[in-house]
């Protein structure tokens, strides 16, 4: 028994499209149901063949498959009672406050800033963590250069107490740092060395 070969031309003919010689459907007035501009776009992606029926069949198949995709369901966490929400919130805060670094570290890098008027400014920075038995200290500092003054931000973390923020900075690159200023409230929102940090 001879296997039956199905071509896009036969499938389109069964769907009611007119047939022409060679089994490829023909359309009045043109060789293809697609506009020349649309065929040019499709051909850039290798989607147009010399048989317009094959191109049309591929387009129809793609449209049929695209519509059958399942929609993703949004996940909504279960609603908590106010008492349960307060209990879980306190547990989360206690967990976050209990975390502390196990050992000290030092990191350095290059901080690149995009300026609002265009251009870019960059300077070297160093980050350190010093751990003691009772607290730990994070230090963020710029490495002074001819164009960047020295800036040092120190954050002291002590268990059971609020963080203490100290900022010392030089007025110009040629001067040394001023005595540290203790920052409180909205003062802690000052940008570090002109950055968004």
C-alpha positions, -999 to +999 in steps of 0.1 A: +000+000+000+013+034-010+016+060+018-006+091+014+014+123+011-003+154+022+009+188+009-002+222+021-018+227-014-041+197-010-050+208+026-058+243+014-078+229-015-099+208+009-104+240+030-120+256-001-091+275-016-089+273-055-064+249-069-040+255-097-015+232-115+010+215-093-014+213-064-006+248-052-037+270-047-039+301-068-056+334-059-071+358-084-049+386-093-017+374-076+003+344-069+001+349-031-026+360-007+001+380+011+010+416+002+046+420-012+055+441+019+043+414+043+061+387+023+093+407+025+091+409+063+084+371+065+112+363+041+137+381+063+129+355+090+129+327+065+092+322+067+083+325+031+087+297+007+082+296-031+049+280-025+024+306-012+001+278+001+029+266+024+034+301+038-003+305+044-006+271+060+023+280+084+007+313+093-027+296+100-010+269+121+010+295+141-022+315+147-040+284+159-012+274+182-008+309+197-044+311+208-042+278+227-017+289+253-030+286+289-032+317+309-011+319+341-030+322+373-020+349+397-011+336+431-028+353+460-015+344+495-041+335+520-055+364+540-044+365+576-063+377+606-049+409+622-037+389+652-019+363+630-004+391+608+010+409+638+024+376+652+041+367+619+054+403+614+070+403+648+087+369+641+100+383+608+114+414+625+130+394+652+146+371+626+160+400+606+174+418+637+191+386+649+211+382+618+247+395+619+279+389+600+301+360+612+334+375+601+348+408+588+355+416+552+369+443+529+357+450+494+367+477+470+354+489+436+348+517+412+315+536+416+303+551+383+276+578+384+256+591+355+252+628+358+218+645+352+234+669+326+250+640+308+284+625+312+297+602+339+317+606+371+336+577+387+356+572+418+371+544+439+353+532+470+361+507+498+336+488+520+346+471+552+328+451+579+345+448+614+329+423+638+334+423+675+318+403+703+291+430+710+286+447+677+298+452+642+307+483+621+301+489+584+324+515+568+318+530+534+345+553+521+357+570+490+394+567+481+404+604+478+418+616+445+425+649+427+388+654+419+370+634+447+371+645+483+374+619+511+340+608+524+335+582+552+302+568+564+303+545+595+273+525+607+275+509+641+251+480+647+246+470+683+221+443+694+190+457+710+198+493+701+191+515+670+219+518+644+243+547+649+253+566+617+285+588+615+295+608+585+328+626+580+338+643+548+363+668+535+352+701+520+376+696+490+399+670+477+430+687+492+416+689+528+413+661+554+381+648+568+361+668+592+352+653+627+324+627+624+289+641+625+262+618+640+232+615+617+197+610+630+162+609+615+160+623+579+198+631+580+204+594+574+189+599+539+218+621+527+234+607+495+268+591+499+294+610+479+267+625+456+253+590+446+218+576+450+232+554+478 
